Amino acid sequence: MENDFAVKGERGISMCGGRYVQYNILGNLFQVSSKYVPPIQPVGRGAYGIVCSATNSETKESVAIKKITNAFDNRIDAKRTLREIKLLGHMDHDNVCTSLNFLFFDVFVN
């Protein structure tokens, strides 16, 4: 059954009227803006999250998307996450991309 909130498509599941698309990457659900076109490929995983690569359809540039699970569940992990974001902004190296956008999702289930 199709509805406006979650419509299953060939390239993931369209959400929120098509503004976001949900992908299952290594067993984790990624909700990304619909401007990032497939293929959404896993790049690596670590203690705090999973990194995927995608292409921005508006600028045609390759981007890395990192999903950090439970980033703000406790104070120490929140500080580490924010420290990583700040450090990446200061790095100037070919292998480190600049931080362009940050999107935080909080999901509450009753």
N, C-alpha and C positions, 0 to 999 in steps of 0.2 A: 504494500500500500504506500503510495507516494504522498508526502506532505511537505510543507514548506520548510520544516526544521531539519529533516534528514532524508535526502533523496539519494538512493544508491545509484551511482554512475559507473562508467567504465574506468574512471580515473580517481577512485576514492569515493567518499560519501560527501555530498554537498550539504552544507549546514548553514543555518541562519540566512535563508533566502539566497544562497549562492555566494555569500561573502567569504566563507571559509570552506575548506575541504579537509576531510579527516582521512588519514592514512594509517594503516597498521604497519609499523616498522619494527621488526624484531620483537613482536609481541607487545609493543607500546603504541598507544594511539597518539598521533601527531595531528593537531588541528592548526593548519596554516592558512594564510590568506590565499584566496583563489588566484592571486597574481603569480604565485609560484607554481609552475607547470611541471608535470611529470616528465621524466622519471624522478621520483624522490628516492634517492639511494642512500643506504646507511654508509657512513664513513668510519665510525668507530664508536666505542662505548667505554665509559669509565665508571668510577665509583659514584659520581653524582649525576650522570646523564648520558644521553645518546646524541650523536651528531650525525646529521644527514646533509646531503648536498641536493640542491635544486636549482632551477633557473628562474630568474625574475622575468616574466613575460613582457614587462614594460620597458626594462632597460637592457634585456638580453644578457645580463651578467650572472655568472655562477655565484651562488651564495651557500653559506653553511648555516644550518638551523640546528640549534642545540636545545634539547628539551631536558630541563633539570627537574626531576621529580621531587616533590616535597621540599622545595627550596626554602620555604619559610616556615617549616614545621617547628624548628627550634632555632634559638638565637645563634648558636655557633655555625650551623649550616647556612643561615641567612647571611652572616658576616662573610663567610667564605665565598658564597655566590656573588655578593656585591663586590668583594675584593677582586675576584676574577674578572668581572665586568670592567672594573676600573683599570686594572692592569692591562687588559687587552686593548683598551683605548689609548694607552701610552706606547704600545709597541709599534715599531716601524720596521717590518720585515716582510719579505715576499710570501712567506708561509703563514702569516697571520693576517686575516682579513679584518678590516675595521668594523666596528659595531655600528650597524645602520639603524636597526629597529629592535625594540624590546616589546614583547607582548606577554602579559601575565594573565593566566586563566586560573580562576578559583572555582572549583566545582563543589557544590554542597549537595549531598544526597540525604534525604530524610528517610 
